[in-house]
């Protein structure tokens, strides 16, 4: 099973492999290697199912963290112009907005 785990190229594939296998497919040695590779500590007398659950949780947390970082491009966020008081980034169209804009400019 360790070979199949290492052949997975993405975290999602590894999670699917873990959740799609039968517990007896994993030896204690395989699970120990995976735990060590992920930097998770070994616990005395831990059942194989608990080891798999910890590995799945670690991978799911890692996947979530990577997705959050990828969805938040800091340079893009920094380049957004600051909102001036009373204005928005969205420019409305139409006569009503034009009148409101003209009146706001007169009061300055």
C-alpha positions in Angstrom: 0.0 0.0 0.0 2.9 2.3 0.7 3.8 2.2 -3.1 0.3 3.2 -4.1 0.3 6.0 -1.5 3.6 7.3 -2.9 2.4 7.1 -6.5 -0.5 9.5 -5.7 0.5 12.9 -7.1 -2.0 15.0 -5.3 -3.3 15.3 -1.8 -6.8 14.6 -3.1 -5.7 11.3 -4.6 -4.1 10.3 -1.3 -7.2 11.1 0.7 -9.3 9.0 -1.8 -6.8 6.1 -1.6 -7.0 6.1 2.2 -10.8 6.3 2.3 -11.2 3.8 -0.5 -9.1 1.0 0.9 -9.8 -1.7 3.4 -8.2 -1.5 6.8 -6.5 -4.9 6.4 -4.7 -3.6 3.3 -2.5 -1.5 5.4 0.3 -3.0 7.5 1.5 -1.3 10.7 4.8 -0.7 9.0 3.1 1.0 6.0 1.2 3.3 8.4 4.3 4.0 10.4 6.2 5.1 7.2 3.3 7.4 6.2 3.1 8.9 9.7 6.8 9.5 9.8 6.9 11.0 6.3 4.1 13.5 7.2 5.9 14.4 10.5 3.2 13.0 12.7 4.2 11.6 16.0 3.8 7.9 16.8 1.4 7.0 19.6 1.8 3.9 21.6 -0.9 1.2 21.2 -2.8 3.3 18.6 -5.1 1.2 16.5 -4.6 1.2 12.7 -8.0 2.9 12.1 -6.9 5.7 14.3 -3.6 6.1 12.4 -5.5 6.3 9.1 -7.9 8.8 10.6 -5.0 11.0 11.7 -3.4 10.8 8.3 -6.7 11.6 6.5 -7.2 14.6 8.9 -3.6 15.9 8.3 -4.1 15.6 4.5 -7.5 17.3 4.6 -6.2 20.2 6.8 -3.2 20.6 4.5 -5.4 20.6 1.4 -7.6 23.2 2.9 -4.7 25.4 3.9 -3.2 25.2 0.4 -6.5 26.1 -1.2 -6.9 29.1 1.1 -3.5 30.4 0.3 -4.0 29.9 -3.4 -7.3 31.7 -3.4 -5.9 34.8 -1.7 -3.3 36.5 -3.9 -1.9 39.2 -1.7 -0.4 41.3 -4.5 -3.8 41.4 -6.1 -5.4 42.4 -2.8 -2.9 45.2 -2.3 -3.5 46.7 -5.7 -7.2 47.3 -5.1 -7.7 51.0 -4.7 -8.8 52.2 -1.3 -12.4 53.3 -1.0 -12.9 57.0 -0.5 -15.6 58.0 1.9 -18.9 58.3 0.1 -17.8 56.5 -3.0 -17.7 52.9 -4.2 -15.5 51.0 -6.6 -18.7 50.2 -8.6 -19.7 53.0 -10.9 -23.5 53.0 -11.3 -25.0 54.0 -14.7 -28.0 56.1 -15.2 -29.5 59.5 -14.7 -30.0 59.0 -10.9 -26.3 58.3 -10.4 -25.3 61.2 -12.6 -27.4 63.6 -10.6 -26.0 62.3 -7.3 -22.5 62.5 -8.5 -23.0 66.1 -9.7 -24.5 67.2 -6.4 -21.7 65.6 -4.5 -19.1 67.5 -6.7 -20.9 70.8 -6.0 -20.8 70.4 -2.3 -17.0 69.9 -2.3 
